[in-house]
Amino acid sequence: MSKRIALDHPELKHPTTKRAKQIDADLPYDHLVEALEAQSEKKEVLKVAHWFHEKDLRIHDNKSLHHGSELAKKAKKHLICCYVNCPADEAWHGTSAARVDFNLEGLALMQKELKELNIPLVFLHADERREVVPTVVKFLKENGVSHVFSNYEYEIDEIRRDIKFLKEVGDDIRVSMHHDQTVVEPGTMTTGAGKPMKVFTPYHRMWLGIVKDDPDLLNTLPPPTKNDASPSKELKSLFDSPVPKAPKDKEFASAEDKKRIRKLWPSGHAAGFKRMDSFLSQISNYAATRSNPAKNSTSRMSAYFSAGMVSIREALSKVQKYNDGSSDFTESGASPGVYSWVREIVFRELYRQTTLTTPHTSMNLPQNLKFDFVQWEDDEGGWEKWYKGETGEPFIDAGMRQLNTEAYMHNRLRMNVSSYLYCNLLIDYRRGERYFAETLIDWDLSNNTQGWEPSYTVFNPVSQAEKNDPNGDYIRKWVPELKDVKGKAIFAPYARLSKEEFEKLGYPKPHVDWKETKQRAIERFKSDMRDASP
Ligand SMILES: Cc1cc2nc3c(=O)[nH]c(=O)nc-3n(C[C@H](O)[C@H](O)[C@H](O)COP(=O)(O)OP(=O)(O)OC[C@H]3O[C@@H](n4cnc5c(N)ncnc54)[C@H](O)[C@@H]3O)c2cc1C
């Protein structure tokens, strides 16, 4: 049904729902595991490599890097590292300029840290996505690597890339992969009927039980062991690999943008750790204030987790220390702040399990495939107002302006602006999902696609603002046209001020009537999905 969308927005192309179901029924991940298990033993270790991806950009507590290092140490061989810079991959995913810069800065820091350990980090280049695998294979073979390690990525393209990688290295190189992104391995939490769990509440309950009973899941691993001094000579050229530059289309729009974003989001493991420590000093306020965007009391760790600059085990082992050394993060075992923060981490864990076990969710299709049958509106005016933060709904506009300025948006706003786009404007939710990818510093396919999963819940931006931003401080900060509006008029100035008062503000009137469009959305969803058979 989405032909019109596919034509207008090629980046939103997706397979048919029938094809999606076939893919779900024959998990690419299972094929990857089979291919890994089918490898022949390779006893002789020549050189060991770790292949970094965009989600494990740290040398501390990096599972695959650690295991690679252990093998190299045992065999008294050298460890080398590589990373493939592929601008076409960033263009495909729509990665934001802020995120590209964050990653590149992080890679530069890692290269220095690794050099101190006599371990080279080599930047390879692939113009096209299909060149990534041959580029790495060529590099490994040319450098006499016998064993290569990398961490799993759970998105379908990345799983397919790794299957292709295994095929291309053949028997020449032994590949080992590790689960690094989560505390509990994705895919392993199943229902009584043996199916992967998809519903949050039972998943959360079971996850808390597993971690309480097995605190070792939070153990962290040390950085790799230093190579002996000889690789500096033998592999001299590998140490001179220049850090890639951002492609032209991923540069910041201005020097001012770059300065602001780098100040807000200093890259690297040390900066992430510092942020986590400072968050812990105020975690006791988290439960009470996390939904109030003006309080800014959430951790802002998402960018560090998405790029893997801080591991989730590192963060949770800090929380565990704070929790008197206990990994009991249940409501009765932890303070309200710790309980609620860990609960958010569990959403992140579930979403990785969903990406792995429902691969169509990383192919521009909703988890509930019926939503692909909804006929969306072409409201270009509404779209432009939405992304610029000029819809005339103060809470929505504040959220979008925060996003455009900080490359970040508070979770409460993400919920509201997404609902407003696909319910009140009836614009295909995938356009918003893509806009988030193109703008956020913390873009993460699993969290973003699950966050954008359409539903019948239509958020009311006025009551949401009244409840979560009761003094209107967040709105005043981001929508300066309204900074002098007093009382409850701040939440709905067009409806609550006189015509003259409103006109003086220089603020747009609402693009749509919320009540009418709520009704329109519910009717549209019902009628378009009634007979849908994905
Ligand atoms: C429409 C929509 C799109 C989103 N897109 C992204 C995205 O691209 N990247 C991203 O990391 N998060 C995304 N989220 C989830 C959430 O909004 C952010 O993780 C959170 O706002 C980050 O701020 P924080 O680090 O201060 O969070 P905290 O409140 O401090 O939470 C701690 C960590 O838990 C995880 N987390 C928190 N809330 C959620 C959630 N709802 N779902 C999954 N994990 C969560 C994050 O890793 C976060 O850093 C999205 C949510 C929605 C509704």
The ligand as a Gaussian input file, in Angstrom:
#p B3LYP/6-31G(d) Opt

LIG

0 1
 C        9.675000       8.365000      19.553000
 C       10.874000       7.982000      20.389000
 C       12.130000       7.873000      19.796000
 C       13.249000       7.511000      20.562000
 N       14.486000       7.404000      19.947000
 C       15.564000       7.027000      20.670000
 C       16.835000       6.892000      20.042000
 O       17.009000       7.056000      18.837000
 N       17.890000       6.557000      20.847000
 C       17.755000       6.315000      22.202000
 O       18.741000       5.984000      22.865000
 N       16.545000       6.416000      22.785000
 C       15.462000       6.775000      22.083000
 N       14.244000       6.896000      22.710000
 C       14.127000       6.533000      24.127000
 C       14.340000       7.686000      25.137000
 O       13.599000       8.797000      24.774000
 C       15.806000       8.082000      25.284000
 O       16.610000       6.945000      25.466000
 C       16.007000       9.007000      26.498000
 O       15.212000      10.146000      26.357000
 C       17.461000       9.386000      26.612000
 O       17.674000      10.283000      27.654000
 P       18.476000       9.840000      28.949000
 O       19.740000       9.160000      28.561000
 O       18.590000      11.028000      29.818000
 O       17.493000       8.767000      29.578000
 P       17.326000       8.207000      31.059000
 O       15.951000       8.516000      31.490000
 O       18.425000       8.618000      31.940000
 O       17.359000       6.626000      30.814000
 C       18.569000       5.856000      30.886000
 C       18.787000       5.076000      29.628000
 O       17.738000       4.128000      29.440000
 C       17.455000       3.993000      28.065000
 N       16.073000       4.453000      27.838000
 C       15.416000       5.444000      28.475000
 N       14.151000       5.542000      28.024000
 C       14.022000       4.584000      27.082000
 C       12.953000       4.179000      26.238000
 N       11.755000       4.761000      26.276000
 N       13.180000       3.183000      25.371000
 C       14.378000       2.545000      25.322000
 N       15.427000       2.892000      26.092000
 C       15.247000       3.890000      26.959000
 C       18.425000       4.895000      27.308000
 O       19.534000       4.125000      26.916000
 C       18.781000       5.918000      28.361000
 O       20.038000       6.523000      28.157000
 C       13.096000       7.245000      21.953000
 C       11.832000       7.354000      22.526000
 C       10.734000       7.722000      21.770000
 C        9.387000       7.843000      22.426000

